[in-house]
């Protein structure tokens, strides 16, 4: 729960709580996500510039590559996932390569294909900045979402890396071996009673 002192008095209430019910719930949810995205991006600008010294769009490329295997992604796939024109993306990749944060290589068997991957330097920088980035995202969401929406969003966002990185992996407990069943001693069988019939 965010500190009430962090909420400015002129901050509008949660977008999903406003309106006269003209929009379907799905569209109201989409508008809330847009508001959350805008708030996060606005706050991330300064943190990204200070910690990583890259533009916001270049940061999105780094984030996308950070979630991929080390061999990286094709340029066309990056443009598709980020919704960016390939010409604009080419410039951003060139800037990142000049900064030593990504590598580019031709795809084997495809003369036009180019694959982009993070360098070890970029991975190290992202790890070092992860705490500040996580706090920024959490704080921004708390400013545009009510308690119920924050609770729902927390189910989509994993816990901070610092909490999970230090926690040891749970060791599975060995299954208890069943005790051997003891053979029960044979119980004496009841003897049939013979009745004498007098004749």
N, CA, C and O of each residue as an XYZ file, in Angstrom:
796
protein
N       0.863     -1.194      0.000
C       0.000      0.000      0.000
C       0.888      1.227      0.000
O       1.812      1.315      0.808
N       0.633      2.169     -0.879
C       1.464      3.357     -0.985
C       1.177      4.306      0.162
O       0.068      4.337      0.695
N       2.186      5.078      0.537
C       2.056      6.063      1.592
C       1.133      7.177      1.105
O       1.360      7.725      0.026
N       0.080      7.532      1.881
C      -0.835      8.592      1.423
C      -0.119      9.907      1.191
O      -0.566     10.721      0.383
N       1.002     10.131      1.897
C       1.719     11.385      1.713
C       2.316     11.498      0.324
O       2.617     12.598     -0.139
N       2.491     10.343     -0.358
C       3.063     10.370     -1.700
C       2.045     10.802     -2.748
O       2.427     11.168     -3.859
N       0.791     10.766     -2.424
C      -0.243     11.108     -3.400
C      -0.514     12.609     -3.360
O      -0.992     13.109     -2.341
N      -0.227     13.340     -4.429
C      -0.547     14.766     -4.435
C      -2.044     14.986     -4.364
O      -2.832     14.156     -4.819
N      -2.434     16.135     -3.777
C      -3.855     16.410     -3.579
C      -4.578     16.657     -4.893
O      -5.787     16.445     -4.978
N      -3.858     17.103     -5.920
C      -4.518     17.391     -7.190
C      -4.565     16.176     -8.108
O      -4.987     16.285     -9.259
N      -4.138     15.030     -7.612
C      -4.147     13.841     -8.447
C      -5.576     13.371     -8.671
O      -6.318     13.198     -7.703
N      -5.984     13.158     -9.918
C      -7.347     12.675    -10.157
C      -7.506     11.265     -9.623
O      -6.543     10.508     -9.505
N      -8.751     10.932     -9.301
C      -8.997      9.591     -8.782
C      -8.783      8.569     -9.884
O      -8.615      8.909    -11.055
N      -8.794      7.314     -9.476
C      -8.514      6.214    -10.383
C      -9.428      6.275    -11.613
O     -10.644      6.384    -11.459
N      -8.866      6.208    -12.842
C      -9.692      6.325    -14.048
C     -10.823      5.314    -14.105
O     -11.907      5.630    -14.595
N     -10.587      4.092    -13.607
C     -11.628      3.080    -13.724
C     -12.821      3.367    -12.824
O     -13.889      2.777    -12.993
N     -12.635      4.296    -11.843
C     -13.729      4.603    -10.925
C     -14.561      5.784    -11.419
O     -15.588      6.117    -10.827
N     -14.112      6.419    -12.512
C     -14.821      7.587    -13.026
C     -15.783      7.183    -14.133
O     -15.863      6.020    -14.526
N     -16.504      8.176    -14.619
C     -17.352      7.944    -15.776
C     -18.769      7.600    -15.395
O     -19.090      7.366    -14.230
N     -19.623      7.577    -16.428
C     -21.044      7.340    -16.209
C     -21.448      5.950    -16.671
O     -22.627      5.695    -16.915
N     -20.487      5.054    -16.793
C     -20.815      3.692    -17.191
C     -21.100      3.544    -18.666
O     -21.777      2.598    -19.069
N     -20.588      4.476    -19.503
C     -20.838      4.387    -20.937
C     -19.961      3.335    -21.610
O     -20.338      2.778    -22.641
N     -18.794      3.063    -21.031
C     -17.854      2.143    -21.653
C     -18.015      0.739    -21.072
O     -18.321      0.575    -19.891
N     -17.806     -0.259    -21.908
C     -17.809     -1.622    -21.363
C     -16.620     -1.820    -20.431
O     -15.625     -1.103    -20.529
N     -16.721     -2.777    -19.541
C     -15.668     -3.001    -18.540
C     -14.323     -3.270    -19.199
O     -13.285     -2.855    -18.685
N     -14.336     -3.967    -20.342
C     -13.071     -4.274    -21.011
C     -12.358     -3.002    -21.454
O     -11.137     -2.896    -21.335
N     -13.127     -2.029    -21.969
C     -12.511     -0.791    -22.434
C     -12.068      0.069    -21.259
O     -11.036      0.735    -21.338
N     -12.832      0.066    -20.170
C     -12.391      0.794    -18.973
C     -11.091      0.209    -18.453
O     -10.204      0.945    -18.022
N     -10.971     -1.120    -18.491
C      -9.725     -1.761    -18.069
C      -8.562     -1.371    -18.963
O      -7.444     -1.156    -18.493
N      -8.841     -1.280    -20.278
C      -7.797     -0.877    -21.225
C      -7.353      0.556    -20.958
O      -6.159      0.849    -21.014
N      -8.294      1.453    -20.668
C      -7.947      2.843    -20.360
C      -7.096      2.928    -19.093
O      -6.184      3.751    -19.009
N      -7.392      2.086    -18.120
C      -6.595      2.064    -16.900
C      -5.169      1.608    -17.200
O      -4.211      2.151    -16.651
N      -5.030      0.603    -18.077
C      -3.697      0.138    -18.447
C      -2.915      1.221    -19.178
O      -1.709      1.365    -18.976
N      -3.604      1.986    -20.032
C      -2.943      3.093    -20.729
C      -2.441      4.139    -19.738
O      -1.323      4.640    -19.863
N      -3.283      4.465    -18.747
C      -2.882      5.433    -17.731
C      -1.685      4.923    -16.938
O      -0.761      5.677    -16.631
N      -1.712      3.637    -16.610
C      -0.601      3.040    -15.860
C       0.677      3.051    -16.692
O       1.753      3.365    -16.183
N       0.556      2.708    -17.977
C       1.722      2.697    -18.860
C       2.337      4.086    -18.971
O       3.556      4.242    -18.902
N       1.475      5.103    -19.143
C       1.972      6.474    -19.236
C       2.685      6.918    -17.976
O       3.732      7.561    -18.043
N       2.118      6.576    -16.818
C       2.731      6.960    -15.546
C       4.086      6.292    -15.363
O       5.043      6.925    -14.918
N       4.162      5.016    -15.708
C       5.431      4.297    -15.563
C       6.483      4.880    -16.499
O       7.614      5.130    -16.084
N       6.116      5.100    -17.763
C       7.082      5.627    -18.725
C       7.579      7.006    -18.317
O       8.767      7.305    -18.441
N       6.661      7.854    -17.827
C       7.048      9.205    -17.433
C       8.082      9.177    -16.305
O       9.047      9.942    -16.324
N       7.879      8.304    -15.336
C       8.814      8.224    -14.209
C      10.112      7.522    -14.586
O      11.173      7.833    -14.045
N      10.025      6.584    -15.505
C      11.224      5.832    -15.878
C      12.230      6.669    -16.652
O      13.429      6.394    -16.602
N      11.759      7.690    -17.367
C      12.657      8.486    -18.225
C      13.913      8.921    -17.485
O      15.029      8.669    -17.938
N      13.723      9.579    -16.338
C      14.878     10.134    -15.623
C      15.739      9.029    -15.011
O      16.966      9.126    -15.008
N      15.095      7.977    -14.491
C      15.853      6.884    -13.874
C      16.693      6.164    -14.922
O      17.859      5.851    -14.677
N      16.111      5.901    -16.082
C      16.823      5.213    -17.157
C      18.003      6.057    -17.646
O      19.094      5.538    -17.880
N      17.773      7.347    -17.794
C      18.854      8.227    -18.264
C      19.987      8.283    -17.249
O      21.163      8.259    -17.613
N      19.621      8.358    -15.965
C      20.637      8.469    -14.919
C      21.408      7.162    -14.732
O      22.632      7.180    -14.602
N      20.704      6.037    -14.717
C      21.342      4.747    -14.421
C      21.986      4.087    -15.637
O      23.043      3.468    -15.515
N      21.360      4.213    -16.809
C      21.834      3.487    -17.983
C      22.353      4.400    -19.093
O      23.048      3.941    -19.999
N      22.023      5.680    -19.026
C      22.444      6.662    -20.026
C      22.003      6.270    -21.438
O      22.779      6.343    -22.390
N      20.725      5.847    -21.550
C      20.144      5.549    -22.859
C      18.784      6.234    -22.939
O      18.227      6.648    -21.922
N      18.257      6.349    -24.148
C      16.927      6.924    -24.318
C      15.882      5.904    -23.886
O      16.185      4.732    -23.666
N      14.645      6.378    -23.770
C      13.572      5.467    -23.345
C      13.347      4.366    -24.376
O      13.168      3.205    -24.008
N      13.352      4.713    -25.657
C      13.148      3.708    -26.696
C      14.295      2.698    -26.734
O      14.071      1.508    -26.959
N      15.524      3.173    -26.513
C      16.660      2.253    -26.456
C      16.539      1.326    -25.246
O      16.903      0.152    -25.311
N      16.021      1.870    -24.143
C      15.806      1.065    -22.937
C      14.811     -0.054    -23.203
O      14.994     -1.171    -22.720
N      13.754      0.234    -23.970
C      12.771     -0.800    -24.298
C      13.411     -1.930    -25.100
O      13.069     -3.097    -24.914
N      14.335     -1.585    -25.987
C      15.049     -2.610    -26.753
C      15.871     -3.485    -25.805
O      15.878     -4.709    -25.934
N      16.561     -2.853    -24.853
C      17.361     -3.608    -23.884
C      16.480     -4.546    -23.055
O      16.829     -5.704    -22.826
N      15.332     -4.025    -22.610
C      14.419     -4.849    -21.807
C      13.923     -6.050    -22.596
O      13.838     -7.158    -22.065
N      13.598     -5.830    -23.856
C      13.107     -6.916    -24.698
C      14.187     -7.979    -24.877
O      13.905     -9.173    -24.778
N      15.409     -7.556    -25.136
C      16.510     -8.500    -25.335
C      16.881     -9.213    -24.039
O      17.344    -10.353    -24.062
N      16.674     -8.536    -22.905
C      17.025     -9.141    -21.616
C      16.162    -10.352    -21.304
O      16.567    -11.216    -20.527
N      14.975    -10.427    -21.901
C      14.064    -11.543    -21.648
C      14.243    -12.671    -22.657
O      13.492    -13.646    -22.646
N      15.243    -12.536    -23.532
C      15.456    -13.529    -24.575
C      16.702    -14.359    -24.284
O      17.523    -13.971    -23.453
N      16.850    -15.498    -24.959
C      18.098    -16.261    -24.839
C      19.280    -15.420    -25.298
O      19.109    -14.394    -25.955
N      20.470    -15.860    -24.947
C      21.671    -15.064    -25.241
C      21.915    -14.854    -26.726
O      22.607    -13.911    -27.110
N      21.354    -15.724    -27.575
C      21.590    -15.516    -29.009
C      20.815    -14.335    -29.564
O      21.102    -13.891    -30.676
N      19.837    -13.806    -28.824
C      19.167    -12.575    -29.217
C      17.961    -12.772    -30.119
O      17.389    -13.858    -30.210
N      17.593    -11.667    -30.792
C      16.411    -11.648    -31.656
C      16.746    -10.994    -32.982
O      17.673    -10.193    -33.099
N      15.959    -11.365    -33.969
C      16.102    -10.693    -35.267
C      15.556     -9.274    -35.175
O      14.650     -8.979    -34.394
N      16.128     -8.423    -35.984
C      15.677     -7.024    -36.028
C      14.202     -6.933    -36.378
O      13.470     -6.144    -35.782
N      13.763     -7.733    -37.337
C      12.355     -7.672    -37.743
C      11.437     -8.047    -36.583
O      10.360     -7.470    -36.432
N      11.857     -9.007    -35.768
C      11.040     -9.429    -34.625
C      11.003     -8.341    -33.555
O       9.961     -8.115    -32.940
N      12.125     -7.668    -33.328
C      12.162     -6.573    -32.351
C      11.225     -5.455    -32.791
O      10.459     -4.925    -31.985
N      11.287     -5.098    -34.068
C      10.412     -4.046    -34.593
C       8.950     -4.430    -34.430
O       8.111     -3.591    -34.103
N       8.650     -5.703    -34.660
C       7.264     -6.186    -34.541
C       6.785     -6.115    -33.092
O       5.682     -5.638    -32.825
N       7.610     -6.589    -32.157
C       7.203     -6.639    -30.753
C       7.073     -5.257    -30.130
O       6.226     -5.044    -29.263
N       7.910     -4.315    -30.568
C       7.863     -2.965    -30.009
C       6.978     -2.021    -30.817
O       6.734     -0.889    -30.400
N       6.497     -2.482    -31.970
C       5.661     -1.628    -32.809
C       6.420     -0.424    -33.346
O       5.882      0.681    -33.410
N       7.665     -0.644    -33.728
C       8.515      0.436    -34.235
C       8.817      0.218    -35.710
O       8.950     -0.924    -36.149
N       8.930      1.313    -36.493
C       9.385      1.160    -37.877
C      10.827      0.651    -37.883
O      11.628      1.034    -37.031
N      11.147     -0.203    -38.833
C      12.479     -0.808    -38.847
C      13.576      0.241    -39.046
O      14.674      0.096    -38.510
N      13.287      1.289    -39.810
C      14.301      2.319    -40.039
C      14.665      3.033    -38.727
O      15.837      3.304    -38.466
N      13.662      3.329    -37.920
C      13.907      3.981    -36.630
C      14.648      3.038    -35.685
O      15.545      3.454    -34.951
N      14.266      1.776    -35.712
C      14.908      0.794    -34.855
C      16.373      0.609    -35.232
O      17.213      0.413    -34.354
N      16.690      0.667    -36.510
C      18.078      0.524    -36.962
C      18.964      1.584    -36.322
O      20.093      1.298    -35.922
N      18.451      2.810    -36.226
C      19.220      3.896    -35.606
C      19.423      3.621    -34.115
O      20.520      3.819    -33.592
N      18.373      3.165    -33.431
C      18.481      2.889    -32.001
C      19.471      1.756    -31.723
O      20.263      1.827    -30.783
N      19.417      0.715    -32.550
C      20.351     -0.401    -32.392
C      21.783      0.079    -32.629
O      22.700     -0.347    -31.927
N      21.980      0.949    -33.598
C      23.317      1.481    -33.876
C      23.847      2.262    -32.671
O      25.026      2.159    -32.335
N      22.980      3.037    -32.025
C      23.389      3.790    -30.828
C      23.765      2.839    -29.688
O      24.760      3.056    -28.996
N      22.973      1.797    -29.500
C      23.250      0.821    -28.447
C      24.542      0.054    -28.729
O      25.300     -0.265    -27.812
N      24.782     -0.238    -30.008
C      26.008     -0.946    -30.367
C      27.227     -0.050    -30.131
O      28.263     -0.512    -29.652
N      27.096      1.221    -30.467
C      28.184      2.179    -30.251
C      28.513      2.294    -28.759
O      29.668      2.505    -28.387
N      27.479      2.151    -27.897
C      27.687      2.230    -26.445
C      28.174      0.908    -25.861
O      28.429      0.820    -24.660
N      28.305     -0.114    -26.692
C      28.786     -1.408    -26.223
C      27.741     -2.226    -25.483
O      28.083     -3.087    -24.672
N      26.454     -1.959    -25.760
C      25.380     -2.643    -25.042
C      24.738     -3.775    -25.834
O      24.109     -4.658    -25.251
N      24.892     -3.758    -27.161
C      24.357     -4.846    -27.985
C      25.377     -5.215    -29.055
O      26.284     -4.446    -29.373
N      25.198     -6.412    -29.597
C      25.980     -6.853    -30.747
C      25.032     -7.162    -31.890
O      23.871     -7.512    -31.677
N      25.541     -7.029    -33.100
C      24.759     -7.376    -34.294
C      25.540     -8.391    -35.112
O      26.759     -8.292    -35.253
N      24.820     -9.367    -35.648
C      25.472    -10.330    -36.533
C      24.472    -10.804    -37.565
O      23.263    -10.792    -37.335
N      24.993    -11.222    -38.703
C      24.146    -11.738    -39.774
C      23.637    -13.117    -39.400
O      24.332    -13.912    -38.767
N      22.417    -13.375    -39.806
C      21.815    -14.681    -39.543
C      22.337    -15.654    -40.577
O      22.331    -15.372    -41.775
N      22.786    -16.798    -40.105
C      23.349    -17.811    -41.001
C      22.293    -18.259    -42.015
O      21.186    -18.648    -41.643
N      22.649    -18.199    -43.292
C      21.746    -18.635    -44.345
C      20.751    -17.581    -44.795
O      19.929    -17.845    -45.672
N      20.811    -16.370    -44.199
C      19.886    -15.304    -44.577
C      20.689    -14.013    -44.681
O      21.035    -13.403    -43.669
N      20.985    -13.599    -45.925
C      21.840    -12.434    -46.133
C      21.240    -11.157    -45.552
O      21.970    -10.269    -45.113
N      19.906    -11.064    -45.549
C      19.252     -9.831    -45.078
C      18.939     -9.872    -43.585
O      18.637     -8.839    -42.987
N      19.008    -11.050    -42.982
C      18.659    -11.177    -41.571
C      19.764    -10.688    -40.649
O      20.936    -11.006    -40.849
N      19.385     -9.912    -39.634
C      20.337     -9.411    -38.643
C      19.810     -9.759    -37.258
O      18.649     -9.507    -36.938
N      20.677    -10.339    -36.447
C      20.313    -10.742    -35.100
C      21.003     -9.828    -34.087
O      22.187     -9.519    -34.220
N      20.252     -9.405    -33.081
C      20.766     -8.481    -32.065
C      20.730     -9.173    -30.715
O      19.756     -9.847    -30.380
N      21.805     -9.005    -29.932
C      21.874     -9.616    -28.609
C      22.517     -8.652    -27.630
O      23.270     -7.762    -28.026
N      22.213     -8.832    -26.331
C      22.822     -8.023    -25.284
C      24.266     -8.428    -25.073
O      24.634     -9.590    -25.246
N      25.086     -7.443    -24.694
C      26.457     -7.735    -24.279
C      26.467     -7.993    -22.768
O      25.486     -7.724    -22.074
N      27.578     -8.512    -22.278
C      27.723     -8.724    -20.836
C      27.662     -7.395    -20.086
O      27.167     -7.329    -18.961
N      28.167     -6.344    -20.716
C      28.114     -5.007    -20.098
C      26.668     -4.583    -19.870
O      26.334     -4.069    -18.803
N      25.807     -4.796    -20.866
C      24.397     -4.419    -20.739
C      23.716     -5.247    -19.655
O      22.929     -4.716    -18.872
N      24.012     -6.537    -19.605
C      23.415     -7.388    -18.576
C      23.825     -6.932    -17.181
O      23.008     -6.916    -16.261
N      25.084     -6.567    -17.029
C      25.563     -6.093    -15.729
C      24.865     -4.791    -15.330
O      24.468     -4.622    -14.177
N      24.720     -3.877    -16.284
C      24.075     -2.589    -15.995
C      22.609     -2.782    -15.605
O      22.115     -2.130    -14.685
N      21.927     -3.668    -16.299
C      20.517     -3.917    -15.985
C      20.370     -4.543    -14.605
O      19.451     -4.203    -13.860
N      21.274     -5.458    -14.263
C      21.217     -6.061    -12.926
C      21.437     -5.011    -11.841
O      20.735     -5.000    -10.829
N      22.413     -4.131    -12.053
C      22.718     -3.107    -11.053
C      21.581     -2.100    -10.895
O      21.377     -1.561     -9.808
N      20.841     -1.843    -11.972
C      19.757     -0.858    -11.927
C      18.410     -1.476    -11.585
O      17.423     -0.749    -11.469
N      18.335     -2.789    -11.419
C      17.041     -3.449    -11.277
C      16.264     -2.968    -10.051
O      15.043     -2.827    -10.118
N      16.944     -2.715     -8.943
C      16.247     -2.256     -7.737
C      15.566     -0.914     -7.947
O      14.396     -0.746     -7.601
N      16.293      0.041     -8.512
C      15.728      1.372     -8.763
C      14.603      1.310     -9.785
O      13.605      2.019     -9.656
N      14.758      0.472    -10.796
C      13.714      0.347    -11.822
C      12.442     -0.261    -11.233
O      11.335      0.175    -11.549
N      12.604     -1.270    -10.376
C      11.437     -1.910     -9.763
C      10.693     -0.926     -8.868
O       9.463     -0.874     -8.900
N      11.414     -0.153     -8.075
C      10.774      0.838     -7.196
C      10.032      1.894     -8.009
O       8.950      2.336     -7.621
N      10.613      2.293     -9.129
C       9.990      3.307     -9.980
C       8.665      2.811    -10.541
O       7.672      3.538    -10.535
N       8.652      1.573    -11.024
C       7.423      1.005    -11.585
C       6.346      0.892    -10.508
O       5.195      1.266    -10.731
N       6.725      0.374     -9.343
C       5.759      0.192     -8.259
C       5.167      1.527     -7.815
O       3.957      1.638     -7.615
N       6.020      2.542     -7.660
C       5.544      3.860     -7.237
C       4.633      4.509     -8.254
O       3.644      5.146     -7.891
N       4.961      4.350     -9.540
C       4.131      4.946    -10.593
C       2.754      4.299    -10.634
O       1.751      4.995    -10.791
N       2.691      2.993    -10.496
C       1.397      2.303    -10.530
C       0.521      2.718     -9.362
O      -0.695      2.846     -9.511
N       1.133      2.933     -8.192
C       0.358      3.317     -7.011
C      -0.281      4.688     -7.173
O      -1.241      5.002     -6.470
N       0.237      5.518     -8.092
C      -0.308      6.864     -8.287
C      -1.501      6.896     -9.238
O      -2.239      7.881     -9.261
N      -1.699      5.853    -10.009
C      -2.815      5.878    -10.958
C      -3.840      4.791    -10.705
O      -4.898      4.775    -11.333
N      -3.539      3.892     -9.800
C      -4.451      2.778     -9.545
C      -4.943      2.806     -8.111
O      -4.221      3.193     -7.193
N      -6.182      2.388     -7.940
C      -6.721      2.228     -6.607
C      -6.212      0.938     -5.987
O      -5.536      0.152     -6.651
N      -6.535      0.713     -4.711
C      -6.042     -0.489     -4.020
C      -6.421     -1.798     -4.711
O      -5.615     -2.726     -4.778
N      -7.664     -1.867     -5.230
C      -8.097     -3.108     -5.875
C      -7.306     -3.362     -7.158
O      -6.906     -4.492     -7.437
N      -7.086     -2.299     -7.933
C      -6.342     -2.465     -9.181
C      -4.886     -2.811     -8.898
O      -4.292     -3.630     -9.601
N      -4.302     -2.183     -7.861
C      -2.911     -2.496     -7.497
C      -2.783     -3.951     -7.070
O      -1.804     -4.623     -7.395
N      -3.787     -4.428     -6.335
C      -3.754     -5.822     -5.888
C      -3.829     -6.766     -7.088
O      -3.133     -7.781     -7.135
N      -4.689     -6.420     -8.067
C      -4.803     -7.251     -9.263
C      -3.519     -7.209    -10.083
O      -3.070     -8.229    -10.607
N      -2.923     -5.998    -10.190
C      -1.690     -5.856    -10.965
C      -0.529     -6.592    -10.315
O       0.347     -7.109    -11.007
N      -0.520     -6.642     -8.992
C       0.580     -7.315     -8.300
C       0.619     -8.794     -8.633
O       1.665     -9.433     -8.516
N      -0.513     -9.341     -9.048
C      -0.519    -10.732     -9.470
C       0.192    -10.939    -10.796
O       0.648    -12.043    -11.096
N       0.288     -9.867    -11.599
C       0.964     -9.957    -12.892
C       2.438     -9.618    -12.792
O       3.238    -10.062    -13.617
N       2.808     -8.823    -11.774
C       4.193     -8.382    -11.636
C       4.885     -9.238    -10.592
O       4.396     -9.348     -9.468
N       6.014     -9.849    -10.936
C       6.707    -10.686     -9.955
C       7.277     -9.857     -8.820
O       7.417     -8.640     -8.938
N       7.603    -10.520     -7.724
C       8.203     -9.844     -6.584
C       9.574     -9.305     -6.983
O      10.186     -9.818     -7.920
N      10.069     -8.274     -6.283
C      11.386     -7.719     -6.625
C      12.452     -8.805     -6.626
O      12.403     -9.755     -5.844
N      13.417     -8.637     -7.525
C      14.457     -9.652     -7.693
C      15.273     -9.851     -6.429
O      15.765    -10.950     -6.175
N      15.423     -8.783     -5.622
C      16.241     -8.902     -4.418
C      15.626     -9.886     -3.436
O      16.346    -10.560     -2.699
N      14.300     -9.974     -3.422
C      13.642    -10.874     -2.484
C      13.792    -12.324     -2.912
O      13.922    -13.219     -2.077
N      13.774    -12.549     -4.227
C      13.853    -13.922     -4.703
C      15.292    -14.378     -4.882
O      15.586    -15.568     -4.769
N      16.199    -13.429     -5.164
C      17.574    -13.828     -5.426
C      18.255    -14.344     -4.180
O      19.075    -15.259     -4.254
N      17.922    -13.759     -3.012
C      18.587    -14.163     -1.792
C      17.927    -15.376     -1.152
O      18.529    -16.051     -0.317
N      16.716    -15.641     -1.537
C      16.011    -16.774     -0.925
C      16.541    -18.067     -1.503
O      16.594    -18.222     -2.723
N      16.939    -19.006     -0.643
C      17.450    -20.266     -1.177
C      16.336    -21.093     -1.789
O      15.169    -20.998     -1.410
N      16.738    -21.897     -2.739
C      15.764    -22.784     -3.379
C      15.249    -23.782     -2.346
O      16.044    -24.360     -1.605
N      13.955    -23.992     -2.284
C      13.447    -24.970     -1.315
C      13.924    -26.372     -1.660
O      13.833    -26.811     -2.806
N      14.431    -27.064     -0.653
C      14.902    -28.423     -0.852
C      13.742    -29.386     -0.638
O      13.091    -29.358      0.407
N      13.488    -30.222     -1.611
C      12.362    -31.154     -1.431
C      12.676    -32.128     -0.305
O      13.767    -32.691     -0.225
N      11.697    -32.306      0.550
C      11.878    -33.227      1.662
C      11.763    -34.653      1.148
O      10.918    -34.959      0.306
N      12.640    -35.534      1.678
C      12.535    -36.930      1.212
C      11.235    -37.547      1.678
O      10.755    -37.285      2.780
N      10.688    -38.361      0.821
C       9.437    -39.010      1.178
C       9.698    -40.029      2.274
O      10.669    -40.783      2.202
N       8.839    -40.058      3.290
C       9.073    -41.023      4.369
C       8.930    -42.446      3.856
O       8.014    -42.783      3.106
N       9.891    -43.274      4.302
C       9.812    -44.670      3.883
C       8.788    -45.380      4.749
O       8.817    -45.267      5.975
N       7.908    -46.092      4.130
C       6.859    -46.756      4.917
C       7.460    -47.825      5.810
O       8.342    -48.577      5.395
N       6.974    -47.883      7.033
C       7.453    -48.897      7.961
C       6.927    -50.258      7.521
O       5.790    -50.389      7.067
N       7.806    -51.291      7.670
C       7.321    -52.624      7.245
C       6.191    -53.082      8.156
O       6.220    -52.923      9.377
N       5.226    -53.643      7.513
C       4.073    -54.109      8.291
C       4.469    -55.345      9.089
O       5.074    -56.277      8.560
N       4.118    -55.333     10.359
C       4.407    -56.480     11.218
C       3.361    -57.559     10.988
O       2.157    -57.314     10.909
N       3.891    -58.748     10.889
C       2.937    -59.846     10.711
C       2.205    -60.069     12.021
O       2.824    -60.217     13.074
N       0.945    -60.091     11.951
C       0.164    -60.291     13.166
C       0.124    -61.773     13.513
O       0.029    -62.647     12.651
N       0.200    -62.007     14.805
C       0.145    -63.404     15.249
C      -1.233    -63.968     14.942
O      -2.238    -63.263     15.027
N      -1.270    -65.241     14.586
C      -2.588    -65.823     14.263
C      -3.472    -65.845     15.498
O      -3.078    -66.292     16.575
N      -4.654    -65.356     15.299
C      -5.621    -65.314     16.397
C      -6.295    -66.677     16.529
O      -6.591    -67.331     15.529
N      -6.533    -67.097     17.763
C      -7.212    -68.408     17.912
C      -8.616    -68.354     17.342
O      -9.386    -67.426     17.592
N      -8.914    -69.374     16.576
C     -10.237    -69.437     15.959
C     -11.238    -69.980     16.977
O     -10.930    -70.926     17.703
N     -12.411    -69.402     17.033
C     -13.419    -69.920     17.969
C     -13.839    -71.324     17.579
O     -14.110    -71.604     16.411
N     -13.888    -72.199     18.568
C     -14.262    -73.581     18.331
C     -15.791    -73.690     18.231
O     -16.514    -73.082     19.020
N     -16.265    -74.454     17.271
C     -17.725    -74.597     17.179
C     -18.246    -75.382     18.381
O     -17.662    -76.372     18.822
N     -19.348    -74.900     18.873
C     -19.947    -75.559     20.040
C     -20.917    -76.648     19.580
O     -21.801    -76.429     18.752
N     -20.706    -77.834     20.160
C     -21.604    -78.958     19.792
C     -22.700    -79.061     20.839
O     -22.428    -79.161     22.036
N     -23.878    -79.036     20.395
C     -25.003    -79.189     21.324
C     -25.436    -80.642     21.362
O     -25.528    -81.302     20.327
N     -25.688    -81.110     22.499
C     -26.138    -82.514     22.631
C     -27.672    -82.534     22.609
O     -28.363    -81.790     23.304
N     -28.122    -83.406     21.791
C     -29.595    -83.547     21.656
C     -30.011    -84.788     22.431
O     -29.547    -85.897     22.167
N     -30.843    -84.583     23.334
C     -31.316    -85.744     24.113
C     -32.404    -86.458     23.346
O     -33.287    -85.823     22.769
N     -32.345    -87.756     23.338
C     -33.261    -88.532     22.538
C     -34.301    -89.187     23.229
O     -35.120    -89.867     22.610
